[in-house]
Amino acid sequence: MNKSEHEIQNEIRVVVSQSQLATLFRANVGEAWTGEAEWQGDTLILKNPRRFTTGLPAGFPDLFGFKKVKITPDMVGQEIAIFAFIEVKKPGGRVRKEQKHIHAFLAEAGAIGGIAHSALEAQDILKEER
């Protein structure tokens, strides 16, 4: 049975959290309508409706957060957070052009991340050292 991307995302979040590899959050993206609400029985009427979108850029990864990394001894041995991301795809899923651009931008900036089809792949990506 093929798992949905949502099921894979949940597995990744659990495994990454339990293994303490990183702290990841779900990037909920979508759009809706907002306006002046008026109920008419069981029906909600929106007056002066306006479309609302979440504001994350097109192609933003499904999961994002940070990975703690110990910096070199000459930097006093402090831990810093490095931006981490996982784009979740079900087997056979394709990466969109916008996603490729965002991933390249994040990687160029020093983020750790990539595309995962399973929790195991996500762990391997987050184990990468910088």
Secondary structure, DSSP 8 states (H G I E B T S, - for coil): ----HHHHHHHHHHHHHHHTS-EEEE----EEEEEEEEEETTEEEEEEEEEEE----TT--SEEEEEEEE--GGGTT-EEEEEEEEEE--TT----HHHHHHHHHHHHTT-EEEEESSHHHHHHHHT---
